[in-house]
Amino acid sequence: MLKLRPEQYDALVAHSFKALDTRIAAALKKLWPVLCVTLGDEPLRRRVRHARTAARSRGIRQEPDILRFARLMLAWGDNFHRSSETPWAAEILAWRNCDAPTRLDALEGRSEVELRGRPELAKRLR
């Protein structure tokens, strides 16, 4: 049986998270190229790491779902999930009677409604 030392396991996990962050950043660049270029590579990577960590702490663990959370974070700000400006996000994320994809569906739906009332934000995301 293969045995990993703790430092080997930690290195493997770090590598996996870095690869995940790279894929999510690439997907965001395809979705919002102008916004991502404006941010720059390192700030985008920091935001993706923050989004991954925040998502995982809220039970969002699958890559497609982490990407959805990162998109919301890029649209609404790094702390949209706990901001007084977006109280609906914290309320939806607190739902414990449904799975992560369902909560993300609700977040995206509410986000669309909110963006209709914020044309300046919607324009920035095009």
Backbone as JSON, one array per atom type, in Angstrom:
{
  "sequence": "MLKLRPEQYDALVAHSFKALDTRIAAALKKLWPVLCVTLGDEPLRRRVRHARTAARSRGIRQEPDILRFARLMLAWGDNFHRSSETPWAAEILAWRNCDAPTRLDALEGRSEVELRGRPELAKRLR",
  "N": [[0.83, -1.17, 0.0], [0.47, 2.23, -0.78], [1.94, 4.85, 0.97], [1.67, 8.11, 2.12], [3.66, 10.7, 3.32], [2.91, 13.29, 5.7], [3.79, 15.81, 4.71], [4.02, 15.27, 2.0], [1.39, 14.72, 1.32], [0.25, 17.23, 1.87], [1.56, 18.77, -0.08], [0.53, 17.61, -2.39], [-2.22, 18.23, -2.14], [-2.05, 21.04, -2.19], [-1.08, 21.39, -4.79], [-3.25, 20.38, -6.25], [-5.27, 22.23, -5.58], [-4.14, 24.53, -6.67], [-4.14, 23.9, -9.39], [-6.9, 23.69, -9.79], [-7.66, 26.34, -9.23], [-6.38, 27.61, -11.37], [-7.81, 26.6, -13.57], [-10.36, 27.65, -13.02], [-9.84, 30.41, -13.08], [-9.14, 30.63, -15.8], [-11.6, 29.99, -16.99], [-13.14, 32.15, -16.09], [-11.83, 34.22, -17.4], [-12.55, 33.67, -20.03], [-15.27, 34.11, -19.89], [-15.58, 36.8, -18.96], [-13.62, 38.62, -20.41], [-12.61, 41.32, -20.65], [-13.01, 42.48, -18.12], [-11.42, 40.75, -16.57], [-8.86, 41.16, -17.66], [-8.54, 43.79, -16.96], [-8.45, 43.54, -14.19], [-6.08, 42.04, -13.85], [-3.63, 39.39, -13.75], [-2.55, 38.34, -11.24], [-4.2, 39.59, -9.17], [-6.63, 38.47, -10.0], [-6.12, 35.74, -9.61], [-5.85, 35.75, -6.8], [-8.46, 36.45, -6.07], [-9.85, 34.25, -7.05], [-8.79, 32.21, -5.42], [-9.74, 33.1, -2.95], [-12.49, 32.93, -3.45], [-12.75, 30.16, -3.84], [-12.07, 29.19, -1.29], [-14.03, 30.45, 0.31], [-16.34, 29.38, -0.84], [-16.03, 26.6, -0.37], [-16.12, 26.58, 2.41], [-18.76, 26.93, 2.76], [-19.94, 24.64, 2.04], [-19.8, 24.16, -0.66], [-18.35, 22.32, -2.99], [-17.76, 21.07, -5.42], [-16.13, 21.4, -8.58], [-17.56, 22.71, -10.82], [-19.49, 24.07, -9.37], [-17.99, 25.66, -7.64], [-16.89, 27.35, -9.53], [-19.22, 28.68, -10.35], [-19.81, 30.06, -7.97], [-17.51, 31.66, -7.82], [-17.9, 33.25, -10.09], [-20.14, 34.74, -9.25], [-18.96, 36.06, -7.11], [-17.07, 37.61, -8.42], [-18.74, 39.27, -9.83], [-20.25, 40.6, -7.82], [-18.54, 41.3, -5.78], [-15.84, 40.7, -3.45], [-16.78, 39.96, -0.93], [-19.46, 39.36, -1.18], [-21.05, 37.35, -0.22], [-21.42, 37.83, 2.43], [-22.03, 40.46, 2.78], [-23.6, 43.53, 3.71], [-24.75, 44.84, 1.65], [-25.64, 42.93, -0.08], [-27.66, 41.19, 1.2], [-29.32, 39.1, 0.57], [-27.7, 37.11, -0.46], [-26.32, 35.91, 1.7], [-28.52, 34.94, 3.07], [-29.57, 33.01, 1.29], [-27.37, 31.28, 1.07], [-27.38, 30.24, 3.59], [-29.35, 28.37, 3.63], [-30.08, 25.15, 4.58], [-31.47, 22.98, 3.88], [-31.18, 22.12, 1.33], [-29.18, 21.2, -1.54], [-25.84, 22.22, -2.69], [-25.84, 22.94, -5.55], [-28.53, 23.72, -5.86], [-28.76, 25.9, -4.11], [-26.97, 27.59, -5.42], [-28.31, 27.93, -7.85], [-30.46, 29.46, -6.92], [-29.06, 31.7, -5.96], [-27.94, 32.68, -8.37], [-30.27, 33.25, -9.79], [-31.44, 35.25, -8.17], [-29.4, 37.09, -8.37], [-29.55, 37.82, -11.07], [-32.0, 39.18, -11.07], [-31.38, 41.3, -9.35], [-29.33, 42.52, -10.83], [-30.73, 43.6, -12.94], [-31.73, 45.9, -11.84], [-29.46, 47.32, -11.5], [-27.93, 48.7, -13.73], [-25.38, 49.79, -14.25], [-23.58, 48.03, -13.05], [-24.2, 45.67, -14.39], [-23.42, 46.4, -16.96], [-20.62, 46.62, -16.67], [-19.94, 43.99, -16.51], [-20.15, 42.9, -19.0]],
  "CA": [[0.0, 0.0, 0.0], [1.19, 3.5, -0.87], [1.77, 5.72, 2.13], [2.19, 9.45, 1.93], [4.01, 11.46, 4.52], [2.05, 14.49, 5.77], [4.25, 16.89, 3.83], [3.7, 14.88, 0.63], [-0.05, 14.93, 1.17], [0.03, 18.68, 1.81], [2.02, 19.23, -1.39], [-0.44, 17.12, -3.37], [-3.43, 19.04, -2.0], [-1.73, 22.39, -2.68], [-1.0, 21.31, -6.25], [-4.62, 20.2, -6.75], [-5.97, 23.5, -5.46], [-3.56, 25.47, -7.63], [-4.66, 23.51, -10.71], [-8.32, 24.08, -9.79], [-7.7, 27.81, -9.34], [-5.97, 27.97, -12.73], [-8.94, 26.3, -14.46], [-11.43, 28.6, -12.75], [-9.41, 31.71, -13.63], [-9.25, 30.56, -17.27], [-13.03, 30.05, -17.33], [-13.58, 33.53, -15.86], [-11.25, 35.04, -18.48], [-13.37, 33.46, -21.22], [-16.58, 34.69, -19.64], [-15.46, 38.26, -18.84], [-12.21, 38.91, -20.74], [-12.21, 42.71, -20.39], [-12.94, 42.63, -16.67], [-10.27, 39.99, -16.05], [-7.64, 41.85, -18.07], [-8.49, 44.99, -16.14], [-8.01, 43.13, -12.86], [-4.72, 41.53, -13.88], [-3.53, 37.97, -13.44], [-2.38, 38.02, -9.81], [-5.43, 39.87, -8.43], [-7.65, 37.48, -10.37], [-5.79, 34.49, -8.89], [-6.2, 35.94, -5.38], [-9.92, 36.4, -5.96], [-10.27, 32.86, -7.26], [-8.46, 31.48, -4.19], [-10.7, 33.55, -1.93], [-13.79, 32.36, -3.81], [-12.71, 28.72, -3.56], [-12.09, 29.0, 0.16], [-15.36, 30.85, 0.82], [-17.32, 28.4, -1.33], [-15.85, 25.33, 0.35], [-16.57, 26.73, 3.79], [-20.22, 26.94, 2.73], [-20.39, 23.34, 1.54], [-19.74, 24.13, -2.12], [-17.09, 21.62, -3.14], [-17.53, 20.57, -6.78], [-15.53, 22.43, -9.43], [-18.51, 23.57, -11.53], [-20.18, 24.91, -8.38], [-17.03, 26.67, -7.2], [-16.84, 28.32, -10.62], [-20.43, 29.51, -10.26], [-19.62, 30.94, -6.82], [-16.48, 32.63, -8.21], [-18.55, 34.22, -11.0], [-20.95, 35.62, -8.42], [-18.06, 36.89, -6.33], [-16.47, 38.59, -9.32], [-19.79, 40.23, -10.18], [-20.79, 41.35, -6.68], [-17.49, 41.7, -4.84], [-15.19, 39.62, -2.71], [-17.52, 39.57, 0.27], [-20.89, 39.4, -1.49], [-21.73, 36.31, 0.54], [-21.66, 38.29, 3.8], [-22.11, 41.91, 2.73], [-24.91, 44.14, 3.99], [-25.29, 45.29, 0.37], [-26.25, 41.77, -0.73], [-28.11, 40.3, 2.28], [-29.96, 37.94, -0.04], [-26.71, 36.05, -0.68], [-26.12, 35.19, 2.97], [-29.76, 34.21, 3.37], [-29.65, 31.82, 0.42], [-26.28, 30.35, 1.43], [-27.71, 29.64, 4.9], [-30.32, 27.28, 3.46], [-29.44, 23.87, 4.85], [-32.36, 21.9, 3.44], [-30.99, 21.85, -0.1], [-27.77, 21.0, -1.9], [-25.1, 23.38, -3.21], [-26.33, 23.43, -6.85], [-29.82, 24.39, -5.7], [-28.48, 27.22, -3.53], [-26.35, 28.4, -6.47], [-29.4, 28.31, -8.77], [-31.19, 30.56, -6.28], [-28.17, 32.88, -5.97], [-27.85, 33.22, -9.73], [-31.58, 33.83, -10.12], [-31.57, 36.52, -7.46], [-28.4, 37.99, -8.94], [-30.11, 38.36, -12.32], [-33.03, 40.16, -10.7], [-30.69, 42.47, -8.79], [-28.58, 43.19, -11.89], [-31.67, 44.41, -13.74], [-31.85, 47.19, -11.18], [-28.12, 47.93, -11.41], [-27.38, 48.64, -15.09], [-23.95, 50.12, -14.26], [-22.87, 46.8, -12.73], [-24.43, 44.74, -15.5], [-22.6, 46.86, -18.1], [-19.23, 46.3, -16.36], [-19.73, 42.55, -16.64], [-20.25, 42.46, -20.39]],
  "C": [[0.89, 1.25, 0.0], [0.89, 4.33, 0.37], [2.4, 7.07, 1.82], [2.55, 10.04, 3.29], [3.14, 12.71, 4.54], [2.49, 15.6, 4.83], [4.0, 16.56, 2.35], [2.22, 15.1, 0.35], [-0.35, 16.42, 1.03], [0.44, 19.25, 0.45], [1.05, 18.81, -2.49], [-1.72, 17.94, -3.33], [-3.19, 20.44, -2.54], [-1.68, 22.41, -4.2], [-2.4, 21.18, -6.85], [-5.4, 21.5, -6.7], [-5.44, 24.53, -6.46], [-4.07, 25.17, -9.04], [-6.13, 23.91, -10.85], [-8.44, 25.59, -9.97], [-7.34, 28.27, -10.75], [-7.12, 27.73, -13.71], [-10.08, 27.29, -14.25], [-11.08, 29.98, -13.28], [-9.52, 31.73, -15.15], [-10.71, 30.65, -17.71], [-13.57, 31.47, -17.15], [-13.05, 34.46, -16.95], [-12.04, 34.87, -19.78], [-14.73, 34.14, -21.08], [-16.53, 36.22, -19.67], [-14.03, 38.69, -19.15], [-11.78, 40.33, -20.38], [-12.05, 42.94, -18.89], [-11.71, 41.94, -16.1], [-8.94, 40.61, -16.44], [-7.45, 43.1, -17.23], [-7.99, 44.66, -14.73], [-6.52, 42.77, -12.84], [-4.67, 40.1, -13.37], [-3.44, 37.67, -11.94], [-3.61, 38.41, -8.98], [-6.56, 38.89, -8.76], [-7.39, 36.16, -9.64], [-6.13, 34.59, -7.41], [-7.71, 35.84, -5.17], [-10.44, 34.98, -6.13], [-9.97, 32.02, -6.01], [-9.45, 31.82, -3.08], [-12.08, 32.94, -2.2], [-13.83, 30.86, -3.5], [-12.82, 28.45, -2.07], [-13.45, 29.32, 0.74], [-16.42, 29.84, 0.39], [-17.23, 27.1, -0.53], [-16.32, 25.43, 1.79], [-18.09, 26.78, 3.9], [-20.78, 25.67, 2.09], [-20.41, 23.21, 0.03], [-18.37, 23.57, -2.49], [-16.77, 21.15, -4.56], [-17.04, 21.72, -7.67], [-16.55, 23.29, -10.18], [-19.24, 24.53, -10.57], [-19.26, 25.99, -7.84], [-16.88, 27.75, -8.26], [-18.06, 29.24, -10.57], [-20.31, 30.51, -9.11], [-18.61, 32.03, -7.15], [-17.05, 33.68, -9.16], [-19.38, 35.22, -10.21], [-20.06, 36.58, -7.62], [-17.42, 37.97, -7.2], [-17.5, 39.66, -9.69], [-20.14, 41.15, -9.02], [-19.75, 41.8, -5.67], [-17.03, 40.54, -3.99], [-15.97, 39.13, -1.5], [-19.03, 39.59, 0.05], [-21.68, 38.43, -0.61], [-21.97, 36.69, 2.0], [-21.78, 39.81, 3.9], [-23.52, 42.39, 3.05], [-25.55, 44.67, 2.7], [-25.98, 44.16, -0.41], [-26.73, 40.77, 0.34], [-28.78, 39.03, 1.75], [-28.97, 36.78, -0.24], [-26.5, 35.23, 0.59], [-27.35, 34.37, 3.33], [-29.85, 32.91, 2.57], [-28.57, 30.81, 0.8], [-26.54, 29.66, 2.77], [-28.73, 28.52, 4.78], [-29.6, 25.96, 3.67], [-30.29, 22.69, 4.38], [-32.23, 21.59, 1.95], [-29.49, 21.77, -0.4], [-27.16, 22.27, -2.5], [-25.61, 23.85, -4.58], [-27.67, 24.16, -6.75], [-29.63, 25.78, -5.11], [-27.85, 28.14, -4.58], [-27.37, 28.81, -7.53], [-30.14, 29.51, -8.22], [-30.34, 31.84, -6.26], [-28.1, 33.51, -7.35], [-29.17, 33.86, -10.16], [-31.77, 35.18, -9.46], [-30.58, 37.55, -8.01], [-28.91, 38.62, -10.23], [-31.14, 39.44, -12.04], [-32.36, 41.45, -10.21], [-29.92, 43.24, -9.87], [-29.49, 44.03, -12.79], [-31.84, 45.8, -13.15], [-30.54, 47.93, -11.05], [-27.45, 47.91, -12.78], [-25.89, 48.96, -15.16], [-23.1, 48.88, -13.95], [-23.0, 45.8, -13.87], [-23.55, 45.12, -16.71], [-21.13, 46.5, -17.89], [-18.93, 44.83, -16.62], [-19.8, 42.05, -18.09], [-18.92, 42.33, -21.04]]
}
